[in-house]
């Protein structure tokens, strides 16, 4: 069952805010967010990173190269929830957080599902996907996800 949250920020700021709660491997000096099959969105993430001075690397990658990259987080925007789930199950064998802007139900697929509602960026958390991601996330991120939608 997904949990909900609202934010006045856009998807970029919301994504980076969520990422700030992740506990990365000490060997990871700067976490990498990989945007899958959407170069324009990756460029927007890069611009926000530069403007806000977030400490993340942004990569635009083709799905075929996902296995060869060292991403700590991935962002889907062009796949169905079932495709996201298949990718997460088959191609990823390392701890990784997943985000989607194309999965409003958040029943399968990505861990964090972002969407717009009344000019607000909202998100749902798929707790099953979070557990499967093997990434430790500070539980305080879940405090953001109160039952505002219910």
C-alpha positions as CSV (number, residue, x, y, z in Angstrom):
1,X,0.0,0.0,0.0
2,X,1.5,3.3,-1.0
3,X,1.8,6.3,1.3
4,X,1.4,9.8,0.1
5,X,3.0,13.3,0.5
6,X,2.6,16.8,-0.9
7,X,5.3,19.4,-1.7
8,X,5.2,22.9,-3.1
9,X,8.4,22.0,-5.0
10,X,8.8,20.7,-8.5
11,X,9.8,17.1,-9.3
12,X,13.5,18.0,-9.3
13,X,13.6,19.6,-5.9
14,X,11.3,16.8,-4.5
15,X,13.6,14.1,-6.0
16,X,16.7,15.7,-4.5
17,X,14.9,16.2,-1.1
18,X,14.0,12.5,-1.0
19,X,17.5,11.5,-2.0
20,X,18.9,13.5,0.9
21,X,17.4,10.9,3.2
22,X,19.2,8.0,1.6
23,X,22.2,6.5,3.4
24,X,24.8,5.8,0.8
25,X,27.7,3.5,0.9
26,X,30.7,5.3,2.4
27,X,32.7,4.6,-0.8
28,X,30.2,6.7,-2.7
29,X,31.6,10.2,-2.6
30,X,28.9,11.8,-4.8
31,X,25.8,9.8,-5.6
32,X,24.8,9.4,-9.2
33,X,21.2,9.8,-10.4
34,X,20.7,8.2,-13.8
35,X,17.8,9.4,-16.0
36,X,16.7,6.5,-18.3
37,X,15.9,7.2,-21.9
38,X,15.1,10.9,-21.5
39,X,18.0,13.2,-22.3
40,X,15.9,16.4,-22.0
41,X,14.8,15.5,-18.5
42,X,18.4,14.6,-17.6
43,X,19.5,18.1,-18.8
44,X,16.8,19.7,-16.6
45,X,18.1,17.7,-13.6
46,X,21.6,18.9,-14.4
47,X,20.5,22.5,-14.5
48,X,18.7,22.3,-11.2
49,X,21.8,20.6,-9.7
50,X,24.0,23.4,-10.8
51,X,21.6,26.2,-9.8
52,X,20.9,24.7,-6.3
53,X,24.4,23.3,-5.8
54,X,23.1,19.8,-5.1
55,X,25.9,17.3,-4.6
56,X,24.7,14.7,-7.2
57,X,26.0,13.6,-10.5
58,X,23.4,13.3,-13.2
59,X,23.7,10.9,-16.1
60,X,21.5,10.5,-19.1
61,X,21.6,6.8,-20.1
62,X,20.0,4.5,-22.5
63,X,18.3,1.5,-20.9
64,X,20.6,-0.9,-22.8
65,X,23.6,0.6,-20.8
66,X,21.9,0.5,-17.4
67,X,23.7,-2.7,-16.3
68,X,27.1,-1.1,-17.2
69,X,26.6,2.0,-15.1
70,X,27.1,2.7,-11.4
71,X,23.9,4.6,-10.5
72,X,22.8,4.9,-6.9
73,X,19.3,6.2,-8.1
74,X,17.4,6.0,-11.4
75,X,14.6,8.1,-12.7
76,X,12.0,6.7,-15.1
77,X,9.7,8.9,-17.1
78,X,8.9,7.0,-20.3
79,X,8.1,3.5,-19.0
80,X,4.9,1.9,-17.8
81,X,4.8,0.7,-14.1
82,X,5.1,-2.9,-15.3
83,X,8.1,-2.1,-17.5
84,X,9.7,-0.4,-14.5
85,X,9.1,-3.5,-12.4
86,X,10.6,-5.7,-15.1
87,X,13.7,-3.5,-15.4
88,X,14.2,-3.4,-11.6
89,X,13.8,-7.2,-11.3
90,X,16.0,-8.2,-14.3
91,X,18.7,-5.6,-14.8
92,X,19.6,-4.3,-11.4
93,X,21.6,-6.4,-8.9
94,X,22.9,-3.6,-6.7
95,X,21.2,-1.4,-4.2
96,X,19.4,1.4,-6.0
97,X,16.6,3.8,-5.4
98,X,14.1,4.3,-8.2
99,X,11.9,7.2,-9.1
100,X,9.1,7.7,-11.6
101,X,7.1,10.5,-13.0
102,X,4.9,8.1,-15.0
103,X,3.5,5.8,-12.2
104,X,0.7,7.6,-10.3
105,X,-0.6,4.4,-8.6
106,X,2.8,3.3,-7.4
107,X,1.6,-0.3,-6.8
108,X,4.4,-1.8,-8.8
109,X,7.6,-0.4,-10.2
110,X,9.5,2.5,-8.7
111,X,10.0,3.2,-5.1
112,X,9.1,6.9,-5.3
113,X,6.3,8.0,-7.7
114,X,6.1,11.7,-8.3
115,X,3.1,13.5,-9.9
116,X,1.4,16.9,-10.1
117,X,-1.8,17.6,-8.3
118,X,-3.3,21.1,-8.1
119,X,0.1,22.7,-8.9
120,X,1.8,20.7,-6.1
121,X,4.3,18.0,-6.6
122,X,3.1,14.9,-4.7
123,X,4.6,11.5,-4.3
124,X,3.8,8.1,-3.2
125,X,6.1,5.6,-1.7
126,X,6.0,1.9,-2.7
127,X,7.1,0.3,0.6
128,X,7.6,-3.1,-1.0
129,X,9.9,-1.6,-3.6
130,X,11.7,0.4,-0.9
131,X,12.5,-2.8,1.0
132,X,13.6,-4.5,-2.2
133,X,15.9,-1.6,-3.2
134,X,18.3,-2.5,-0.4
135,X,19.0,1.2,0.1
136,X,18.8,2.4,3.6
137,X,16.5,5.5,3.8
138,X,16.1,7.5,7.0
139,X,12.6,6.7,8.2
140,X,11.9,10.4,8.6
141,X,11.3,10.6,4.9
142,X,8.2,8.7,5.6
143,X,7.0,11.5,7.9
144,X,6.6,13.5,4.7
145,X,4.3,10.8,3.4
146,X,1.3,11.3,5.6
147,X,-2.2,10.5,4.6
148,X,-3.0,13.8,2.8
149,X,-4.6,12.0,-0.1
150,X,-6.9,9.8,1.9
